[in-house]
Amino acid sequence: MIFDGNKHAGFLAEKIKQTIASLHGKVQVVVIAVGATAVTKSYIEKKQHYAQSVGIVLRIDTFSEAVSQVELLAHIQALNSDKGVSGIVVQLPLPAHIQTEAVLRMVNPHKDIDGLGAQPLVLPPVVGAIEYILDAQGYNVLGKQATVIGKGRLVGVPAALWLKARGAHVKIVTKETGDLSESLVLSDIIVSGAGVPDLIRKEMLTKGVVLLDAGASEEGGRVRGDASPDCASVTSLFTPVPGGIGPITVAYLFYNALHLVAHNGAHQ
């Protein structure tokens, strides 16, 4: 089965719109974008489109790659204090001269809709998307052999933690471990966030595996996933790129914003 992320993101949009209608005042999310690549531009455009469709105000604060860390931290601190800002997103990756951890820690947990700071109050959107997709298909990871490809902060690390918490036996595979083929053939479920086109090919998979492709990279001006599209022919569940896990991840970003708005309102 090929999972249609756009269709399900539409279902979530209706729920988000209903929630917004019950709130008083506007919901504004600020995305901090430093530099630009084809992939990050694509992500931001998707966020803009989805925000507009559900009635959330999305503001893009753009900085050049030469921005200093001090300037970036000061800007985030100002957003933390701005009562008109409901959520803050730091678009990753950041330039090498910026300490990503320091920047993410600066975001107030009550506005951290990416769930990547020191004390997150929400699931990272990609984990929310994984949870949504598996629950929608009635797939229980308890006792399953799971392989997570990559150990990045956006996909690999949070996905591995969530799968372990749900009772899966998790193995993280990276370039350094060098055991991709051996791990894939033993897997019941695969989550990939490597950002390497065609890293996973159908002959590497066991028939019936669940393959959640959360990787994205640019090739020839197009955004590509980690898995070759023909992997769909041997999987029981497959998320293509684009149009699979990505739209649900975007939806969950704004779902998180509303969750934090409600949470913050209850504690005022």
TORDREN-986858 format. One record per residue: residue number from 1; residue in three letters; chain; x, y, z of N, C-alpha, C in turn. Coordinates in steps of 0.1 Angstrom, whole numbers, m for minus. Each point is the difference from the previous one (the first is absolute). Layout:
BEGIN
[r NUM; ALA; A; [X; Y; Z]; [X; Y; Z]; [X; Y; Z]]
...
//
This chain:
BEGIN
[r 1; MET; A; [8; m12; 0]; [m8; 12; 0]; [9; 13; 0]]
[r 2; ILE; A; [m3; 9; m9]; [7; 13; 0]; [m9; 10; 8]]
[r 3; PHE; A; [6; 5; 10]; [m7; 10; 9]; [m1; 13; m7]]
[r 4; ASP; A; [m13; 5; m1]; [m2; 13; m6]; [0; 11; 11]]
[r 5; GLY; A; [12; 6; 2]; [1; 10; 10]; [m8; 13; m2]]
[r 6; ASN; A; [m1; 3; m13]; [m8; 13; m3]; [m15; m2; 4]]
[r 7; LYS; A; [m5; m12; m2]; [m14; m2; 3]; [m2; 1; 15]]
[r 8; HIS; A; [9; m7; 8]; [m2; 0; 14]; [4; 13; 6]]
[r 9; ALA; A; [9; 8; m6]; [2; 14; 5]; [m12; 8; m1]]
[r 10; GLY; A; [m8; m3; m11]; [m13; 7; m1]; [m9; m3; 11]]
[r 11; PHE; A; [m1; m13; 4]; [m8; m3; 12]; [4; 7; 12]]
[r 12; LEU; A; [13; 1; 2]; [5; 7; 12]; [m3; 15; m1]]
[r 13; ALA; A; [1; 6; m12]; [m3; 14; m2]; [m14; 3; 5]]
[r 14; GLU; A; [m10; m8; m3]; [m14; 2; 4]; [0; 1; 16]]
[r 15; LYS; A; [7; m9; 6]; [0; 0; 15]; [6; 12; 5]]
[r 16; ILE; A; [11; 4; m6]; [7; 13; 4]; [m8; 12; m2]]
[r 17; LYS; A; [m7; 1; m11]; [m9; 11; m2]; [m11; 1; 10]]
[r 18; GLN; A; [m6; m12; 4]; [m10; 0; 10]; [5; 5; 13]]
[r 19; THR; A; [12; m4; 4]; [6; 5; 12]; [3; 15; 0]]
[r 20; ILE; A; [5; 5; m11]; [3; 14; m1]; [m13; 8; 1]]
[r 21; ALA; A; [m11; m5; m5]; [m13; 7; 0]; [m4; 2; 15]]
[r 22; SER; A; [4; m9; 9]; [m4; 0; 14]; [9; 9; 8]]
[r 23; LEU; A; [11; 5; m6]; [10; 8; 7]; [m4; 15; m2]]
[r 24; HIS; A; [4; 8; 10]; [m2; 15; m1]; [14; 6; m4]]
[r 25; GLY; A; [0; 7; m11]; [12; 7; m5]; [7; m9; m10]]
[r 26; LYS; A; [10; 6; m7]; [7; m8; m10]; [11; m8; 5]]
[r 27; VAL; A; [4; m10; m7]; [12; m8; 3]; [11; 3; m10]]
[r 28; GLN; A; [11; 4; 5]; [11; 4; m9]; [12; m8; 3]]
[r 29; VAL; A; [6; m6; m10]; [12; m8; 1]; [11; 8; m8]]
[r 30; VAL; A; [12; 0; 6]; [12; 7; m7]; [10; m11; m3]]
[r 31; VAL; A; [4; m1; m13]; [11; m8; m4]; [12; 8; m2]]
[r 32; ILE; A; [11; m5; 7]; [13; 7; m2]; [8; m8; m10]]
[r 33; ALA; A; [3; 7; m12]; [7; m7; m11]; [13; 7; m2]]
[r 34; VAL; A; [11; m8; 1]; [13; 5; m2]; [6; m6; m12]]
[r 35; GLY; A; [3; 8; m10]; [5; m5; m13]; [m12; m7; m7]]
[r 36; ALA; A; [3; m7; m11]; [m11; m7; m7]; [6; m10; m9]]
[r 37; THR; A; [m7; m12; m1]; [4; m11; m9]; [m14; m3; m7]]
[r 38; ALA; A; [1; m9; m10]; [m12; m4; m7]; [m9; m8; 10]]
[r 39; VAL; A; [6; m8; 8]; [m8; m8; 10]; [m7; 9; 10]]
[r 40; THR; A; [8; 9; 6]; [m6; 9; 11]; [m10; 9; m6]]
[r 41; LYS; A; [2; 5; m12]; [m10; 8; m7]; [m13; m8; m2]]
[r 42; SER; A; [1; m12; m4]; [m11; m9; m2]; [m8; m2; 13]]
[r 43; TYR; A; [7; m2; 11]; [m6; m2; 13]; [m8; 13; 4]]
[r 44; ILE; A; [7; 11; m2]; [m6; 13; 5]; [m13; 3; m9]]
[r 45; GLU; A; [1; m3; m13]; [m12; 2; m8]; [m11; m8; 4]]
[r 46; LYS; A; [2; m13; 3]; [m10; m9; 5]; [m6; 5; 13]]
[r 47; LYS; A; [8; 5; 9]; [m5; 6; 12]; [m9; 12; m2]]
[r 48; GLN; A; [4; 8; m10]; [m8; 12; m3]; [m13; m4; m6]]
[r 49; HIS; A; [0; m9; m9]; [m13; m4; m6]; [m9; m6; 10]]
[r 50; TYR; A; [5; m9; 9]; [m8; m7; 9]; [m6; 10; 11]]
[r 51; ALA; A; [9; 9; 4]; [m5; 10; 10]; [m11; 8; m6]]
[r 52; GLN; A; [1; 5; m12]; [m10; 8; m7]; [m13; m8; m1]]
[r 53; SER; A; [1; m13; m2]; [m12; m8; m2]; [m8; m3; 12]]
[r 54; VAL; A; [7; 1; 12]; [m7; m2; 13]; [m3; 13; 8]]
[r 55; GLY; A; [5; 11; m5]; [m3; 13; 6]; [11; 4; 11]]
[r 56; ILE; A; [12; m6; m1]; [11; 4; 9]; [9; 10; m7]]
[r 57; VAL; A; [4; 11; 7]; [9; 10; m6]; [14; m5; 1]]
[r 58; LEU; A; [7; m1; m11]; [13; m5; 0]; [9; 11; m5]]
[r 59; ARG; A; [10; 4; 8]; [10; 10; m3]; [14; m6; m2]]
[r 60; ILE; A; [7; 4; m10]; [13; m5; m3]; [10; 11; 3]]
[r 61; ASP; A; [8; m2; 10]; [11; 9; 4]; [13; m5; m6]]
[r 62; THR; A; [5; 6; m11]; [11; m5; m8]; [13; 7; 4]]
[r 63; PHE; A; [11; m8; 1]; [13; 5; 3]; [10; m5; m10]]
[r 64; SER; A; [10; 7; m3]; [11; m5; m8]; [8; m10; 7]]
[r 65; GLU; A; [8; m8; m7]; [8; m11; 6]; [11; 6; 9]]
[r 66; ALA; A; [3; 13; m2]; [10; 7; 8]; [m5; 5; 13]]
[r 67; VAL; A; [m12; m2; 3]; [m6; 5; 13]; [8; m6; 12]]
[r 68; SER; A; [2; 8; 10]; [8; m4; 12]; [m10; m8; 9]]
[r 69; GLN; A; [6; m8; 8]; [m8; m8; 10]; [m6; 10; 10]]
[r 70; VAL; A; [7; 10; 4]; [m5; 10; 9]; [m12; 6; m5]]
[r 71; GLU; A; [0; 4; m13]; [m11; 7; m6]; [m12; m10; 0]]
[r 72; LEU; A; [2; m12; m4]; [m10; m10; m1]; [m7; m3; 14]]
[r 73; LEU; A; [8; m1; 10]; [m5; m2; 14]; [m8; 11; 5]]
[r 74; ALA; A; [5; 12; m3]; [m8; 12; 4]; [m13; 1; m7]]
[r 75; HIS; A; [m1; m4; m12]; [m12; 0; m8]; [m10; m10; 6]]
[r 76; ILE; A; [5; m12; 4]; [m9; m10; 6]; [m5; 5; 13]]
[r 77; GLN; A; [9; 6; 8]; [m4; 5; 13]; [m12; 11; m1]]
[r 78; ALA; A; [1; 8; m11]; [m10; 10; m2]; [m13; m7; m4]]
[r 79; LEU; A; [0; m11; m8]; [m12; m7; m3]; [m6; m7; 12]]
[r 80; ASN; A; [9; m5; 9]; [m5; m6; 12]; [m9; 9; 8]]
[r 81; SER; A; [4; 13; 0]; [m7; 10; 8]; [m12; 6; m7]]
[r 82; ASP; A; [m1; m3; m13]; [m11; 6; m8]; [m13; m8; 2]]
[r 83; LYS; A; [m10; 6; 6]; [m12; m7; 3]; [m8; m3; m12]]
[r 84; GLY; A; [3; 7; m11]; [m7; m3; m13]; [5; m12; m7]]
[r 85; VAL; A; [11; m6; 4]; [6; m11; m6]; [m4; m13; 8]]
[r 86; SER; A; [m6; m9; m7]; [m5; m13; 6]; [10; m11; m1]]
[r 87; GLY; A; [8; 0; m11]; [10; m11; m2]; [12; 5; m7]]
[r 88; ILE; A; [11; m6; 2]; [13; 3; m6]; [6; m13; m6]]
[r 89; VAL; A; [4; 2; m13]; [7; m11; m7]; [14; 5; m4]]
[r 90; VAL; A; [10; m8; 3]; [13; 3; m5]; [3; m10; m11]]
[r 91; GLN; A; [0; 5; m13]; [1; m9; m11]; [15; m5; 0]]
[r 92; LEU; A; [1; m13; 0]; [13; m7; 0]; [3; m5; m14]]
[r 93; PRO; A; [13; m2; m3]; [12; 3; 8]; [4; 14; 0]]
[r 94; LEU; A; [7; 4; 11]; [6; 13; 1]; [15; 0; m5]]
[r 95; PRO; A; [5; 11; m4]; [14; 1; m4]; [10; m6; 10]]
[r 96; ALA; A; [11; m4; m4]; [10; m7; 9]; [5; 9; 11]]
[r 97; HIS; A; [0; 13; m1]; [5; 9; 10]; [m10; 2; 11]]
[r 98; ILE; A; [m12; m5; m2]; [m11; 2; 10]; [m1; m13; 8]]
[r 99; GLN; A; [0; 1; 14]; [m2; m11; 8]; [m15; m4; 1]]
[r 100; THR; A; [m4; m10; m7]; [m14; m3; m1]; [m6; m3; 13]]
[r 101; GLU; A; [6; m7; 9]; [m5; m3; 13]; [m4; 13; 8]]
[r 102; ALA; A; [10; 9; 0]; [m2; 13; 7]; [m12; 7; m5]]
[r 103; VAL; A; [m2; 0; m14]; [m11; 7; m6]; [m14; m7; 4]]
[r 104; LEU; A; [0; m13; m1]; [m12; m7; 3]; [m4; 1; 15]]
[r 105; ARG; A; [10; 0; 9]; [m3; 2; 14]; [m5; 14; 3]]
[r 106; MET; A; [3; 9; m8]; [m5; 14; 3]; [m15; 1; m2]]
[r 107; VAL; A; [m6; m8; m9]; [m14; 1; m2]; [m8; m4; 12]]
[r 108; ASN; A; [m9; 8; 4]; [m9; m2; 12]; [m7; m13; m2]]
[r 109; PRO; A; [0; m10; 9]; [m7; m13; m2]; [m15; 2; m3]]
[r 110; HIS; A; [m6; 11; 5]; [m14; 3; m3]; [m3; 5; m14]]
[r 111; LYS; A; [11; 2; m8]; [m1; 4; m14]; [7; m9; m9]]
[r 112; ASP; A; [6; m10; 6]; [9; m10; m8]; [m9; m10; m7]]
[r 113; ILE; A; [m6; 3; m11]; [m9; m9; m7]; [7; m11; m8]]
[r 114; ASP; A; [14; 1; m1]; [7; m11; m6]; [5; m10; 11]]
[r 115; GLY; A; [m2; 3; 12]; [3; m9; 11]; [15; m4; 0]]
[r 116; LEU; A; [9; 9; m3]; [14; m3; m1]; [9; 6; 10]]
[r 117; GLY; A; [m7; 8; 9]; [8; 7; 10]; [3; m9; 12]]
[r 118; ALA; A; [4; 6; 11]; [4; m7; 12]; [m11; m7; 8]]
[r 119; GLN; A; [m12; 7; 0]; [m11; m5; 7]; [m13; 0; m8]]
[r 120; PRO; A; [0; m9; m11]; [m11; 0; m9]; [m14; m4; 7]]
[r 121; LEU; A; [m10; 7; m4]; [m14; m3; 5]; [m8; m7; m11]]
[r 122; VAL; A; [6; m2; m12]; [m7; m7; m11]; [9; m10; m6]]
[r 123; LEU; A; [m6; m9; m8]; [8; m9; m8]; [6; 7; m12]]
[r 124; PRO; A; [13; m2; m4]; [5; 5; m12]; [m10; m4; m12]]
[r 125; PRO; A; [m2; 9; m9]; [m10; m2; m10]; [2; m13; m8]]
[r 126; VAL; A; [12; m4; m3]; [3; m12; m8]; [m5; m12; 9]]
[r 127; VAL; A; [2; 0; 13]; [m4; m11; 8]; [m16; 0; 1]]
[r 128; GLY; A; [m6; 12; 1]; [m14; 1; 0]; [m6; m6; m13]]
[r 129; ALA; A; [8; 2; m11]; [m5; m5; m13]; [2; m15; m1]]
[r 130; ILE; A; [11; m6; 6]; [2; m14; 0]; [m11; m7; 9]]
[r 131; GLU; A; [m3; 6; 11]; [m10; m5; 9]; [m14; 0; m7]]
[r 132; TYR; A; [m3; 11; m7]; [m13; 1; m7]; [m1; m10; m11]]
[r 133; ILE; A; [11; m2; m8]; [m1; m9; m11]; [m1; m15; 5]]
[r 134; LEU; A; [7; m4; 9]; [0; m13; 5]; [m14; m3; 7]]
[r 135; ASP; A; [m5; 10; 8]; [m12; m2; 7]; [m12; m1; m10]]
[r 136; ALA; A; [1; 8; m11]; [m10; 0; m10]; [m1; m13; m7]]
[r 137; GLN; A; [11; m7; m1]; [0; m14; m6]; [m2; m11; 10]]
[r 138; GLY; A; [m1; 4; 13]; [m2; m10; 10]; [13; m9; 2]]
[r 139; TYR; A; [11; 6; m2]; [13; m7; 1]; [6; 2; 14]]
[r 140; ASN; A; [3; m11; 7]; [5; 1; 13]; [15; m4; 0]]
[r 141; VAL; A; [9; 9; 4]; [14; m3; m1]; [6; m9; 12]]
[r 142; LEU; A; [m9; m3; 9]; [5; m8; 12]; [6; m13; m5]]
[r 143; GLY; A; [13; m2; 5]; [7; m12; m4]; [5; m1; m14]]
[r 144; LYS; A; [m2; 10; m8]; [5; 0; m14]; [14; 4; 0]]
[r 145; GLN; A; [7; m5; m11]; [14; 4; m2]; [0; 12; m9]]
[r 146; ALA; A; [5; 11; 5]; [0; 13; m7]; [14; 5; m3]]
[r 147; THR; A; [2; 4; m12]; [12; 7; m4]; [m2; 14; m3]]
[r 148; VAL; A; [8; 9; 7]; [m1; 14; m3]; [13; 4; m7]]
[r 149; ILE; A; [m1; 6; m12]; [12; 4; m7]; [3; 14; 2]]
[r 150; GLY; A; [12; 3; 5]; [4; 14; 4]; [m3; 3; 14]]
[r 151; LYS; A; [8; 9; 6]; [m2; 4; 14]; [m1; 15; 1]]
[r 152; GLY; A; [m6; 6; m9]; [m2; 15; 0]; [m11; 4; 10]]
[r 153; ARG; A; [0; 12; 4]; [m9; 5; 11]; [m14; 1; m5]]
[r 154; LEU; A; [m2; 1; m14]; [m14; 2; m5]; [m7; m13; m2]]
[r 155; VAL; A; [7; m11; m4]; [m6; m13; m3]; [5; m11; 9]]
[r 156; GLY; A; [13; m3; m2]; [6; m12; 6]; [m1; m1; 15]]
[r 157; VAL; A; [5; 10; 7]; [0; m1; 15]; [m15; 0; 6]]
[r 158; PRO; A; [m8; 9; m4]; [m14; 0; 6]; [m8; m13; m4]]
[r 159; ALA; A; [2; m4; m13]; [m7; m12; m4]; [4; m12; 8]]
[r 160; ALA; A; [13; m2; 2]; [6; m11; 7]; [m6; 0; 15]]
[r 161; LEU; A; [0; 12; 6]; [m5; 1; 14]; [m14; m4; 0]]
[r 162; TRP; A; [m8; 5; m9]; [m15; m4; 0]; [m2; m14; m2]]
[r 163; LEU; A; [7; m6; m10]; [m2; m15; m2]; [4; m8; 12]]
[r 164; LYS; A; [11; 3; 6]; [4; m7; 13]; [m11; 2; 10]]
[r 165; ALA; A; [m5; 12; 2]; [m11; 2; 10]; [m12; m8; m3]]
[r 166; ARG; A; [m3; m3; m13]; [m11; m8; m4]; [3; m15; 1]]
[r 167; GLY; A; [12; m4; 3]; [3; m14; 2]; [6; m7; m12]]
[r 168; ALA; A; [5; 7; m10]; [7; m6; m11]; [15; m2; 4]]
[r 169; HIS; A; [6; m10; m7]; [14; m2; 1]; [7; 8; m11]]
[r 170; VAL; A; [7; 10; 4]; [5; 10; m9]; [15; m1; m3]]
[r 171; LYS; A; [4; 1; m12]; [14; 1; m4]; [1; 13; m9]]
[r 172; ILE; A; [10; 8; 4]; [3; 12; m8]; [12; m3; m9]]
[r 173; VAL; A; [m2; 3; m13]; [10; m3; m10]; [5; 13; m6]]
[r 174; THR; A; [13; 2; m1]; [6; 12; m5]; [11; m4; m10]]
[r 175; LYS; A; [6; 10; m6]; [12; m3; m9]; [11; m7; 8]]
[r 176; GLU; A; [1; 4; 12]; [11; m5; 9]; [m2; m15; 3]]
[r 177; THR; A; [m13; m4; 2]; [m3; m14; 4]; [2; m9; m12]]
[r 178; GLY; A; [m3; 5; m12]; [3; m7; m12]; [m7; m14; m2]]
[r 179; ASP; A; [m12; m1; 7]; [m7; m13; m1]; [m14; 2; m5]]
[r 180; LEU; A; [m2; 8; m10]; [m14; 3; m4]; [m7; m12; m6]]
[r 181; SER; A; [6; m7; m9]; [m6; m11; m7]; [m4; m11; 10]]
[r 182; GLU; A; [9; m3; 9]; [m2; m11; 10]; [m12; 4; 9]]
[r 183; SER; A; [m1; 13; 4]; [m10; 4; 9]; [m14; 0; m7]]
[r 184; LEU; A; [0; 5; m13]; [m13; 2; m7]; [m7; m14; m2]]
[r 185; VAL; A; [8; m10; m3]; [m7; m13; m4]; [m6; m6; 13]]
[r 186; LEU; A; [4; 4; 12]; [m6; m5; 12]; [m11; 8; 6]]
[r 187; SER; A; [m3; 11; m7]; [m9; 10; 6]; [m15; m3; m3]]
[r 188; ASP; A; [m8; 3; 10]; [m15; 1; m1]; [m4; 14; m4]]
[r 189; ILE; A; [7; 10; 5]; [m3; 14; m3]; [13; 7; m2]]
[r 190; ILE; A; [0; 9; m9]; [12; 9; m3]; [m4; 14; 0]]
[r 191; VAL; A; [7; 9; 7]; [m2; 14; m1]; [13; 6; m5]]
[r 192; SER; A; [0; 7; m11]; [12; 5; m6]; [0; 15; 0]]
[r 193; GLY; A; [11; 6; 4]; [2; 15; 0]; [14; 3; m4]]
[r 194; ALA; A; [6; m7; m9]; [14; 2; m4]; [2; 11; m10]]
[r 195; GLY; A; [m10; 3; m9]; [2; 10; m10]; [9; m4; m11]]
[r 196; VAL; A; [m1; m13; m4]; [8; m5; m11]; [m9; m7; m10]]
[r 197; PRO; A; [m2; 6; m12]; [m9; m6; m10]; [4; m14; m3]]
[r 198; ASP; A; [m11; m9; m1]; [1; m14; m4]; [10; m8; 9]]
[r 199; LEU; A; [1; 4; 13]; [8; m7; 9]; [m6; m14; 2]]
[r 200; ILE; A; [m13; 0; 1]; [m7; m13; 2]; [m6; m5; m13]]
[r 201; ARG; A; [3; m12; m4]; [m6; m6; m13]; [m8; m12; 4]]
[r 202; LYS; A; [m9; m4; m9]; [m10; m10; 4]; [7; m14; 2]]
[r 203; GLU; A; [11; m2; m7]; [7; m13; 2]; [6; m1; 14]]
[r 204; MET; A; [1; 11; 8]; [6; 0; 13]; [m11; m3; 11]]
[r 205; LEU; A; [m12; m1; m4]; [m11; m1; 9]; [m7; m14; 1]]
[r 206; THR; A; [m5; m3; 11]; [m8; m12; 2]; [m15; 3; m3]]
[r 207; LYS; A; [m7; m9; m8]; [m13; 3; m4]; [m9; 2; 12]]
[r 208; GLY; A; [m8; 11; 0]; [m10; 3; 10]; [5; 10; 11]]
[r 209; VAL; A; [13; 5; m2]; [5; 10; 9]; [m7; 13; 0]]
[r 210; VAL; A; [m1; 7; 11]; [m5; 13; 0]; [11; 10; m1]]
[r 211; LEU; A; [m1; 9; m11]; [11; 9; m3]; [m5; 14; 1]]
[r 212; LEU; A; [5; 8; 10]; [m4; 14; 2]; [12; 8; m5]]
[r 213; ASP; A; [0; 6; m11]; [11; 8; m6]; [m2; 15; 4]]
[r 214; ALA; A; [8; 4; 10]; [0; 14; 4]; [12; 7; m4]]
[r 215; GLY; A; [7; m5; m10]; [12; 6; m5]; [m3; 10; m11]]
[r 216; ALA; A; [7; 10; m2]; [m2; 9; m11]; [13; 6; m5]]
[r 217; SER; A; [3; 1; m13]; [12; 6; m5]; [m3; 5; m14]]
[r 218; GLU; A; [8; 9; m4]; [m1; 6; m14]; [8; m8; m10]]
[r 219; GLU; A; [m6; m4; m11]; [7; m6; m11]; [m6; 5; m13]]
[r 220; GLY; A; [8; 7; m8]; [m6; 5; m13]; [m11; 10; 2]]
[r 221; GLY; A; [0; 7; 11]; [m10; 10; 2]; [m13; m5; 6]]
[r 222; ARG; A; [0; m13; 3]; [m12; m7; 6]; [4; m5; 14]]
[r 223; VAL; A; [m11; 0; 8]; [2; m6; 14]; [m3; m15; m1]]
[r 224; ARG; A; [10; m8; 4]; [0; m14; 0]; [0; m6; 14]]
[r 225; GLY; A; [m5; m12; 1]; [0; m7; 12]; [12; m10; 1]]
[r 226; ASP; A; [1; m7; 11]; [11; m10; 2]; [m3; m13; m8]]
[r 227; ALA; A; [m13; m3; m1]; [m4; m12; m6]; [m3; 1; m15]]
[r 228; SER; A; [4; m9; m8]; [m4; m1; m14]; [m15; m2; 0]]
[r 229; PRO; A; [m7; 7; m9]; [m14; m2; m1]; [m5; m14; m2]]
[r 230; ASP; A; [8; m9; m7]; [m5; m13; m2]; [1; m9; 13]]
[r 231; CYS; A; [4; 6; 11]; [m1; m7; 13]; [m14; m3; 4]]
[r 232; ALA; A; [m9; 9; m6]; [m14; m2; 3]; [m5; m14; m3]]
[r 233; SER; A; [6; m6; m10]; [m5; m13; m5]; [2; m12; 9]]
[r 234; VAL; A; [9; 2; 10]; [3; m11; 10]; [m4; 4; 14]]
[r 235; THR; A; [m5; 12; 3]; [m3; 4; 13]; [m15; m2; 3]]
[r 236; SER; A; [m3; m1; 13]; [m15; 0; 3]; [m5; 14; 3]]
[r 237; LEU; A; [10; 9; 3]; [m4; 14; 1]; [13; 9; m4]]
[r 238; PHE; A; [m3; 10; m8]; [11; 7; m6]; [m4; 15; 0]]
[r 239; THR; A; [9; 9; 5]; [m2; 14; m1]; [9; 6; m11]]
[r 240; PRO; A; [m5; 4; m11]; [8; 6; m11]; [5; 14; 4]]
[r 241; VAL; A; [10; 4; m8]; [5; 14; 1]; [1; 6; m14]]
[r 242; PRO; A; [m8; 11; m2]; [m8; 7; 9]; [m14; m6; 2]]
[r 243; GLY; A; [m8; 5; 9]; [m14; m4; 1]; [m3; m10; 10]]
[r 244; GLY; A; [10; m5; 8]; [m3; m10; 10]; [0; 5; 14]]
[r 245; ILE; A; [12; m1; 7]; [1; 4; 14]; [1; 15; 2]]
[r 246; GLY; A; [5; 7; m11]; [2; 14; 1]; [m12; 8; 3]]
[r 247; PRO; A; [m11; m2; m8]; [m12; 8; 3]; [m6; m2; 14]]
[r 248; ILE; A; [1; m12; 6]; [m4; m2; 13]; [9; 7; 10]]
[r 249; THR; A; [13; 0; m3]; [9; 7; 9]; [m3; 15; 1]]
[r 250; VAL; A; [m3; 6; m12]; [m4; 14; 0]; [m13; 2; 8]]
[r 251; ALA; A; [m10; m9; m2]; [m12; 1; 7]; [2; 0; 15]]
[r 252; TYR; A; [9; m9; 5]; [2; m2; 14]; [7; 12; 6]]
[r 253; LEU; A; [8; 8; m8]; [6; 12; 5]; [m10; 10; 5]]
[r 254; PHE; A; [m11; 1; m8]; [m10; 10; 3]; [m10; m6; 11]]
[r 255; TYR; A; [m1; m13; 0]; [m8; m7; 10]; [7; 3; 14]]
[r 256; ASN; A; [13; m1; 0]; [8; 3; 12]; [m2; 14; 4]]
[r 257; ALA; A; [m1; 10; m10]; [m2; 14; 4]; [m13; 2; 7]]
[r 258; LEU; A; [m10; m7; m5]; [m13; 1; 7]; [0; m6; 14]]
[r 259; HIS; A; [7; m12; 1]; [1; m6; 13]; [6; 9; 10]]
[r 260; LEU; A; [11; 7; m4]; [7; 9; 9]; [m8; 12; 3]]
[r 261; VAL; A; [m8; 5; m10]; [m9; 11; 3]; [m10; m3; 11]]
[r 262; ALA; A; [m6; m12; m1]; [m9; m5; 9]; [6; m2; 14]]
[r 263; HIS; A; [12; m6; 0]; [7; m3; 12]; [4; 13; 7]]
[r 264; ASN; A; [5; 10; m7]; [4; 12; 5]; [m12; 8; 6]]
[r 265; GLY; A; [m11; m1; m7]; [m12; 7; 4]; [m5; m6; 14]]
[r 266; ALA; A; [1; m13; 1]; [m4; m7; 12]; [8; 4; 12]]
[r 267; HIS; A; [12; 5; m2]; [10; 3; 11]; [2; 15; 1]]
[r 268; GLN; A; [m8; 8; m6]; [1; 14; 2]; [m8; 5; 12]]
//
